[in-house]
Amino acid sequence: MKRNLLKPGLTLVLATSLALGMAACSNSSSESSPTPQPTDSTQPPSEVKLNPEEPAWKLDTSPVDLTWFVGANWYGQTWGDSLASKYVTEKTGVNIKLEVPSGEANEHVTLMMTSGKLPDLISMGSWENAVKKLWEGDHVYALNELADQYDPYFFKVAGEGSLKWYRQENGNTYGVPNDSYSPTLMHETGMTAANQTFLVRKDLYEEMGSPDLSTPEGFLNALQLLKDKYPEYKGQPISPFFAQGNVPYGMTEFLQNLLAVPHEQDGKVYDRVTDPDYIAWLKTFRTAYERGLINVDFLVDSDTQVEEKTNNARYFMMVREWNGMAAVNPMLAASANPDSYYIAVDGPKNSKGDAPKLFPGNMDGWMVTMISKSTKNPERAIRFLTYLASEEGQRDLFLGKEGETWEMVGDKPQLKPEMVDLQENDIEKMEKQYGILDTYWMMRNPVIINQWRPAKAPVLKQMEDFANERADIDSGIYKGLDPQGDSDVAVSWARIAQNWEEVMPELITAKNEAEFDKVFDNFLDRRSSYGFDKVMEHRQTELDARKAKMAE
C-alpha cells in the first residue's frame, strides 16, 4: 500500500484536515469559574502581547504541576522518569501528574463531576458517555475561548478540521482528539489507521494446513482439529478463541465488520444486530460451545488473564486489534518457538464471501482531551495544549531529545539505531527509560509523527498491511452514532447495551437453536420496550448531521 512520507513543512497544512490536540492543566480546585482566571503569569494576560503566529507557552516557563486524567485503567506509564517527559518539563516548565481510573473510566469521571473536583486535563474515549456529560454540565472550558484569550496560536496547530468536527451547537469546541483521520487524508496517503484483524497463531494454523476459517463449517472444523491434536501448549490448555472487549466490541461491532454487515441501507441506519449473517455466526459460536470446542473464557477473562495467555501464545484465534500485539509478537518471534507469533488471516465472512469492511480511522479520533474548570491555570493549560499539538511538541514527545534518542539524517529527524532496536526487542525498557514513540499516545497526531516512525518489523507489518488492505475508508463516519450523556435516549441505549452484554452469554451457551431463538426474540422485545425506536432515530439524526459536516 502506498505510504507517502510527509515533509515537515507540509504537516501543519495537513493538520488542518485532521484533529489532534492535547492539553494539561494544574492542581484541582473545588470551585469552578466560567471565566478563566490568571494566576502565576509574570504579567496579567491583558498586558501580554499575544502573537497568533507564535506559540504563547514561551511567555511563561515557570514550574507548574498539571494533573492529567487518562481514561484507560490499563495505562501504566508515569511522567518525570523517562527522558522525553523530563525534556518536555524542562522546556515548558509543565510537570504532569498522570492519573488513571482503578475501574471503569465513565464511573470514575461521573463521581468526580458529582464532587466538583476534576483533574486539570481529562482524556476520555470519544465514545464515552462522560464526554457529553462534561460538555453539557459546564465542567470543561470551551477551548476556542481559552485560545482567544491566552494563545491564538492554538488555532494554527489544532486544525480547523478538528475544531469544526467537534464544534457544538453553541459554536464552541470543548475537546480535541488524538489519532483523528479525515477520509480525504486516508485516500491520499494510504494511512488508514485500521487496526481490526482476525489473528491466528502461525505455527498451529500452518500445521493444520492453513484451514479456511471464513465459513461456519471451516471454522468449526478447525476448532475440532485444535481440540483433537493441539489441546495444550507448554503444559497449559490452549484457549481456542478470544474476542477483544468481549460482548460490546469484539463480539458485536468488530465481528459485524468482519462480516461486512452494512451500516445503512438506502440512506437509513441499519439494525446490524438483526442481520441474518451476524445471527448465523452467533449460532456458529453456540454450536462450537455445545460441542466443547470453545468455552466462555473469552467472555469472562480478566485483563490480567488475557495478558498472561497472550504473552504465552495460549490463544489459537483472536478477534483483536493488531496494534495490541506490538510488544507481544516480536517477543514470541524471538522465543524458543519463533513461529508461535500471530498472523492476520481471513476469518468469519458473510454468506456471500465478501471481504471484511474494517473500521479505519475517523474524525472522532480515539480519545478527546478537555481542560476542566477546576484548573487554577487555564492559561498554562491551553498553552501546553498548543505546544503538544504543534510539530515541535509532537517531535519532543515522539522522538525525545536530539542527540540522545534521535539525530538529523539529511533534512529529516531519525531515531538512533539503538532506539529502533529497543522498539523491536524491549518496548518496556524503551517506554520506561526513554518515553518515546507511542509511550504518551494521548497527544498523538499521525499526520506529523508517522513521517518519523521507524519501519515496522515483519511480524507487525503483516498484520498492519492486512488491516489497511481491508479498511473501508469511508465507514469511519458510522463509528460512535449511539446516544451519549444523560438524555432519555442515552439512558435507553445504556439499558439496551447492558442487557445485550447479559444476553450474549445466554445465546452462546443455549442448549439448542430453539433456545437461542427464544433468548434472542425476548431480547428484541425488551429492547423495543426500552425505547430502541428512539435510539434508531438518534442514530439517523447523528448520521445525517455528520454527512452534512463532511460536505462542508
C-alpha positions in Angstrom: 0.0 0.0 0.0 1.3 3.4 -0.9 2.6 5.5 2.0 3.9 9.0 1.4 6.4 10.5 3.8 5.3 14.0 4.7 7.8 16.7 4.7 7.9 18.8 7.8 6.7 21.9 6.1 3.6 20.0 4.9 2.5 18.7 8.2 0.9 21.9 9.5 -1.1 22.3 6.3 -2.4 18.7 6.5 -3.1 19.1 10.2 -6.0 21.4 9.3 -7.8 18.5 7.9 -7.2 16.4 11.0 -7.7 16.6 14.7 -5.3 16.2 17.5 -4.6 18.1 20.5 -3.7 17.5 24.0 -3.9 19.7 27.0 -2.8 19.8 30.5 -3.6 21.9 33.4 -2.7 22.4 37.1 -3.8 21.3 40.6 -7.5 20.8 41.1 -9.8 23.3 42.9 -13.3 22.6 44.2 -14.6 25.9 42.7 -15.4 26.4 39.1 -15.3 29.7 37.3 -16.9 30.5 33.9 -14.2 32.9 33.2 -10.5 31.8 33.1 -8.6 33.5 35.9 -4.8 34.1 35.6 -2.6 33.2 38.5 1.2 32.9 38.2 1.9 34.6 34.9 4.6 37.3 35.2 2.1 39.8 33.7 -1.7 39.9 33.6 -3.0 38.5 30.3 -4.2 41.9 29.3 -0.6 43.2 29.4 0.9 40.3 27.4 1.1 40.9 23.7 -0.1 37.7 22.0 1.1 36.9 18.6 -1.1 34.5 16.7 1.9 33.5 14.6 4.0 32.5 17.7 3.3 29.9 20.5 2.5 31.6 23.8 3.9 28.8 26.0 7.3 30.5 25.7 6.0 33.6 27.6 6.0 31.6 30.9 8.1 28.5 31.5 8.0 28.7 35.3 7.3 25.4 37.1 3.7 24.3 37.3 2.0 21.0 38.1 -0.8 19.9 35.9 -3.0 16.8 36.7 -3.9 14.7 33.7 -6.6 12.0 33.9 -6.2 9.3 31.2 -9.4 7.3 31.0 -7.8 3.9 30.4 -7.3 1.7 33.5 -4.7 -0.3 31.7 -2.4 2.7 31.1 0.6 2.2 33.2 3.1 5.0 32.2 4.4 7.7 34.5 5.7 11.2 33.9 9.0 12.5 35.1 11.1 9.4 35.0 11.5 9.0 31.2 13.9 11.1 29.1 11.1 12.5 26.9 8.8 13.6 29.7 11.7 15.2 31.6 12.8 17.0 28.5 9.3 18.4 27.9 9.1 19.5 31.5 12.5 21.2 31.4 11.5 23.1 28.2 7.9 24.2 29.1 8.0 24.2 32.9 5.0 21.9 32.9 5.1 18.8 35.1 2.4 16.3 34.6 0.8 14.2 37.3 -0.8 11.3 35.5 -4.0 9.7 36.9 -5.8 6.6 35.7 -9.1 5.1 37.0 -8.9 1.9 39.0 -12.1 0.7 37.4 -14.4 1.9 34.7 -13.5 5.4 33.4 -17.1 6.6 33.0 -18.0 5.8 36.6 -14.8 7.4 37.8 -15.4 10.7 36.0 -19.1 10.8 36.9 -18.1 10.6 40.6 -15.6 13.4 40.1 -18.2 15.5 38.5 -20.5 14.9 41.4 -17.8 16.0 43.9 -17.0 19.1 41.8 -13.3 18.3 41.8 -11.9 17.3 38.5 -8.3 16.9 37.3 -7.0 19.7 35.2 -6.7 17.7 32.0 -9.2 14.9 31.1 -8.6 12.5 28.3 -11.6 10.2 27.6 -12.6 7.8 24.8 -14.5 9.8 22.2 -17.4 7.3 22.5 -17.8 7.6 26.3 -20.9 8.9 27.9 -18.9 11.0 30.3 -17.6 13.2 27.5 -21.0 14.6 26.7 -21.8 14.9 30.4 -18.6 17.0 30.9 -19.6 19.3 28.0 -23.3 19.6 28.8 -22.7 20.0 32.5 -20.3 23.0 32.0 -17.4 21.2 33.7 -14.9 22.0 31.0 -13.8 25.1 29.2 -14.5 25.9 25.6 -11.1 25.6 24.1 -11.7 28.2 21.4 -12.5 30.8 24.2 -9.3 29.9 26.1 -7.3 30.2 22.9 -8.8 33.6 22.1 -7.8 34.9 25.5 -4.4 33.2 26.1 -3.0 31.6 22.9 -4.4 32.3 19.5 -1.5 30.2 18.0 -3.7 27.2 19.1 -5.9 27.7 16.1 -2.9 27.4 13.8 -1.9 24.0 15.1 -5.0 22.3 16.3 -6.6 22.2 12.9 -9.8 23.8 11.6 -11.0 20.3 10.6 -10.9 19.0 14.2 -12.4 22.2 15.7 -15.2 22.1 13.2 -15.9 18.4 13.7 -16.2 18.8 17.4 -18.0 22.2 17.4 -21.2 22.1 19.3 -24.5 23.9 18.5 -23.4 26.9 20.6 -20.4 27.3 18.4 -17.8 26.1 21.0 -15.4 23.2 20.9 -14.7 21.6 24.2 -12.4 18.8 23.3 -9.8 17.8 20.7 -9.0 14.2 19.7 -5.8 12.2 19.1 -5.5 9.8 16.2 -8.0 11.6 14.1 -8.1 10.9 10.4 -10.1 12.5 7.6 -11.3 10.3 4.7 -9.5 12.6 2.3 -6.2 12.2 4.0 -6.6 8.4 4.1 -7.3 8.2 0.4 -4.3 10.5 -0.4 -1.7 8.9 1.8 -2.8 5.3 2.3 -2.6 5.8 6.1 -6.0 4.3 7.1 -5.3 3.7 10.8 -7.3 0.5 10.5 -6.3 -1.9 13.3 -9.0 -4.6 13.3 -7.8 -8.0 12.4 -8.5 -11.7 12.7 -5.4 -13.3 14.2 -4.2 -16.9 14.4 -1.1 -18.5 15.9 1.1 -19.0 13.0 2.6 -22.4 13.8 -0.7 -24.1 14.7 -2.5 -22.6 11.8 0.1 -23.8 9.3 0.5 -27.2 10.9 -3.3 -27.6 10.3 -2.8 -26.9 6.6 -4.0 -23.2 6.8 -7.7 -24.1 7.0 -10.4 -21.9 5.7 -11.9 -20.1 8.7 -14.3 -17.9 6.7 -17.3 -20.3 6.7 -19.1 -21.7 9.7 -18.1 -25.2 8.6 -14.4 -24.4 8.2 -14.4 -22.5 11.5 -15.9 -25.4 13.4 -13.6 -28.0 11.7 -10.5 -26.0 12.7 -11.7 -25.9 16.3 -12.3 -29.6 16.3 -8.8 -30.2 14.9 -7.3 -28.0 17.6 -9.2 -29.9 20.3 -8.1 -33.3 18.9 -4.4 -32.5 18.2 -3.3 -29.4 20.0 -5.2 -29.1 23.3 -2.1 -27.9 25.3 1.0 -25.8 24.9 3.8 -26.0 27.4 1.6 -28.0 29.7 -1.2 -25.4 29.7 -4.5 -25.7 27.9 -4.9 -23.7 24.7 -7.8 -21.2 24.7 -9.4 -21.7 21.3 -10.8 -18.2 20.8 -10.6 -14.6 22.2 -12.7 -11.6 21.3 -11.2 -8.2 22.3 -13.6 -6.2 24.5 -15.8 -9.3 24.5 -19.6 -8.5 24.0 -19.8 -4.8 23.4 -16.9 -4.7 21.0 -15.3 -7.9 19.8 -18.5 -10.0 19.5 -20.6 -7.2 18.2 -19.2 -4.2 16.3 -15.9 -5.9 15.4 -17.4 -9.2 14.3 -20.0 -7.3 12.3 -17.2 -5.5 10.5 -15.5 -8.8 9.7 -18.8 -9.9 8.2 -19.2 -6.7 6.2 -22.6 -6.1 7.8 -23.8 -2.8 6.3 -24.2 0.3 8.4 -27.0 1.8 6.3 -29.4 0.7 3.6 -31.0 3.2 1.2 -29.8 6.1 3.4 -31.3 4.6 6.5 -29.3 3.4 9.5 -29.3 -0.4 9.5 -30.1 -2.6 12.5 -26.8 -4.6 12.4 -27.7 -6.9 15.4 -30.6 -8.5 13.5 -28.5 -9.1 10.3 -29.0 -12.7 9.2 -25.3 -13.3 8.6 -24.4 -12.0 12.1 -27.1 -14.2 13.7 -25.8 -17.2 11.7 -22.3 -16.7 13.1 -23.6 -16.2 16.7 -25.3 -19.6 16.2 -22.0 -21.0 15.0 -20.4 -20.0 18.3 -23.3 -21.6 20.1 -22.6 -24.9 18.2 -18.9 -24.6 19.0 -19.8 -24.3 22.7 -22.2 -27.2 22.5 -19.5 -29.4 21.0 -17.0 -28.4 23.6 -14.8 -26.6 21.1 -14.8 -23.3 22.9 -15.5 -22.2 26.5 -16.8 -19.0 27.9 -13.4 -17.7 29.0 -13.3 -15.2 26.1 -16.4 -13.6 27.8 -15.2 -13.6 31.3 -11.3 -13.5 31.4 -9.9 -10.5 33.2 -7.3 -8.2 31.6 -4.6 -10.0 33.6 -5.7 -13.4 32.3 -5.8 -12.1 28.7 -2.3 -10.7 29.0 -0.9 -13.9 30.5 -2.4 -16.1 27.8 -1.4 -13.7 25.0 2.2 -13.4 26.3 2.5 -17.2 26.4 0.8 -17.8 23.0 -2.1 -19.7 24.6 -4.8 -18.4 22.2 -5.4 -20.0 18.9 -7.7 -17.5 17.2 -8.3 -13.9 18.1 -10.7 -11.1 17.1 -8.2 -8.5 18.0 -6.7 -5.1 17.1 -3.2 -5.8 15.7 -1.5 -2.9 17.5 -2.3 -4.5 20.8 0.2 -7.2 19.7 3.0 -4.7 19.0 5.0 -5.8 22.1 4.0 -9.5 22.1 4.6 -10.6 18.5 8.3 -9.6 18.5 8.8 -11.3 21.9 7.2 -14.5 20.6 9.2 -14.4 17.4 12.3 -14.2 19.5 11.3 -17.0 21.8 12.4 -20.7 21.7 9.4 -21.3 19.4 9.9 -18.5 16.9 6.8 -19.4 14.9 4.4 -19.0 17.8 3.6 -15.4 17.0 0.3 -14.3 15.4 -0.6 -13.5 11.8 -3.7 -11.9 10.3 -5.8 -14.1 8.1 -9.3 -14.1 6.7 -11.7 -15.1 9.5 -15.5 -15.2 9.5 -17.1 -13.9 6.4 -20.7 -13.4 5.4 -22.7 -15.9 3.3 -21.6 -14.1 0.1 -17.9 -14.4 1.0 -17.5 -10.6 0.9 -14.2 -9.1 2.1 -14.3 -7.6 5.6 -15.2 -3.9 5.9 -12.9 -2.9 8.8 -13.2 0.4 10.6 -10.5 2.9 9.5 -9.5 6.0 11.5 -12.1 8.7 11.6 -12.6 12.3 12.5 -13.7 11.4 16.0 -10.2 10.0 16.7 -9.6 7.8 19.8 -9.6 9.9 22.9 -10.6 13.5 23.3 -8.8 15.9 25.7 -10.5 18.6 27.7 -9.5 21.3 30.2 -11.6 21.2 33.3 -12.9 24.3 35.0 -11.3 23.1 38.3 -8.0 24.2 37.0 -6.2 27.2 38.6 -4.1 27.8 35.5 -6.3 27.8 32.3 -3.7 30.0 30.5 -0.9 27.4 31.1 -3.3 24.6 30.2 -4.2 26.0 26.8 -0.7 27.0 26.0 0.6 23.5 26.9 -2.1 22.0 24.7 -0.9 24.2 21.9 2.6 23.1 22.4 1.7 19.4 22.3 -0.4 19.9 19.1 2.5 21.7 17.4 5.1 19.9 15.3 7.7 20.8 17.9 5.7 19.2 20.7 4.9 16.2 18.7 8.6 15.7 17.9 9.7 16.2 21.5 7.3 13.6 22.8 7.6 11.1 19.9 11.3 11.3 19.3 12.7 12.6 22.6 15.8 14.8 22.8 18.0 15.4 19.8 21.5 13.9 20.2 20.3 11.4 22.8 17.5 9.5 21.1 17.5 10.9 17.6 19.6 12.9 15.1 19.2 14.6 11.8 19.9 12.5 8.7 19.8 14.8 5.8 16.8 17.1 6.4 14.8 14.5 8.4 14.8 13.6 12.1 15.6 9.9 12.6 15.8 7.7 15.6 19.2 6.3 16.6 19.7 2.6 15.7 19.8 1.7 19.4 16.3 3.2 19.9 14.9 1.2 16.9 16.5 -1.9 18.4 14.7 -1.3 21.7 11.4 -0.8 19.9 11.8 -4.2 18.3 13.2 -6.1 21.2 12.4 -4.3 24.5 9.5 -2.0 24.3 9.0 -1.9 28.0 12.5 -0.5 28.6 12.1 2.0 25.7 8.9 3.3 27.3 10.1 3.4 30.9 13.6 4.8 30.3 13.1 7.0 27.2 9.3 7.5 26.9 9.5 7.9 23.1 7.3 6.8 20.2 3.9 5.8 21.5 4.5 6.0 25.2 2.5 9.1 25.6 -0.1 8.4 22.8 -2.7 10.8 24.3 -1.4 13.7 22.1 -0.5 11.6 19.0 -1.1 13.3 15.6 -0.5 10.7 12.9 -0.1 13.3 10.2 3.0 14.6 11.9 4.6 11.7 13.7 4.2 9.0 11.0 6.9 10.6 8.9 9.3 9.8 11.8 8.1 6.3 12.6 10.7 3.6 12.0 9.8 0.8 9.6 7.9 -2.0 11.4 9.3 -5.4 11.9 7.8 -8.0 9.5 5.8 -9.7 12.3 4.0 -6.4 12.8 3.8 -5.2 9.3 2.0 -8.3 8.1 -0.9 -7.5 10.5 -0.9 -3.8 9.6 -1.0 -4.5 5.9 -3.9 -6.9 6.3 -5.9 -4.2 8.1 -5.1 -1.5 5.7 -6.0 -3.6 2.7 -9.4 -4.4 4.1 -10.2 -1.0 5.6 -13.4 0.6 4.5 -12.1 4.2 4.4 -15.4 5.9 4.2 -17.0 4.0 7.0 -15.4 6.0 9.8 -18.5 8.2 9.8 -20.5 5.4 11.3 -18.4 5.0 14.4 -20.0 6.4 17.6 -23.6 7.1 16.4 -25.0 5.9 19.6 -26.5 8.5 22.0 -24.3 9.7 24.9 -24.9 11.7 28.0 -27.9 11.9 30.4 -30.7 12.3 27.9 -33.6 9.9 27.9 -32.5 8.3 24.6 -29.0 7.9 26.0 -30.4 6.2 29.1 -32.5 3.9 26.9 -29.4 2.9 24.9 -27.4 2.3 28.1 -30.1 -0.2 29.2 -30.2 -1.9 25.9 -26.4 -2.2 25.7 -26.1 -3.6 29.2 -28.9 -6.1 28.5 -27.1 -7.2 25.3 -23.9 -7.9 27.4 -26.0 -10.1 29.7 -27.8 -11.8 26.8 -24.8 -12.8 24.7 -23.5 -15.4 27.1 -27.0 -16.9 27.2 -27.0 -17.1 23.4 -23.6 -18.8 23.3 -24.5 -21.3 25.9 -28.0 -22.1 24.8 -28.6 -25.8 24.8 -30.1 -25.8 21.2 -31.0 -23.5 18.4 -34.6 -23.2 19.6 -33.5 -21.9 22.9 -31.1 -19.5 21.1 -34.1 -18.1 19.1 -36.2 -17.7 22.2 -33.5 -15.8 24.1 -32.8 -13.6 21.1 -36.5 -12.8 20.5 -37.0 -12.0 24.2 -34.1 -9.6 23.9 -35.6 -7.8 20.9 -38.9 -7.4 22.8 -37.1 -5.9 25.8 -35.0 -3.7 23.5 -38.2 -2.3 22.0 -39.7 -1.6 25.4 -36.6 0.2 26.4 -37.0 2.7 23.6 -35.0 1.3 20.7 -37.0 3.3 18.1 -35.8 6.5 19.7 -32.2 5.2 19.6 -32.5 4.5 15.9 -34.0 8.0 15.3 -31.0 9.4 17.2 -28.5 7.4 15.1 -30.2 8.6 11.9 -30.1 12.3 13.0 -26.4 11.9 14.0 -25.5 10.3 10.7 -27.3 13.0 8.7 -25.5 15.7 10.7 -22.1 14.0 10.1 -22.7 13.8 6.4 -23.6 17.4 6.4 -20.3 18.3 8.2 -18.3 16.2 5.8 -19.9 18.0 2.9 -18.9 21.5 4.2 
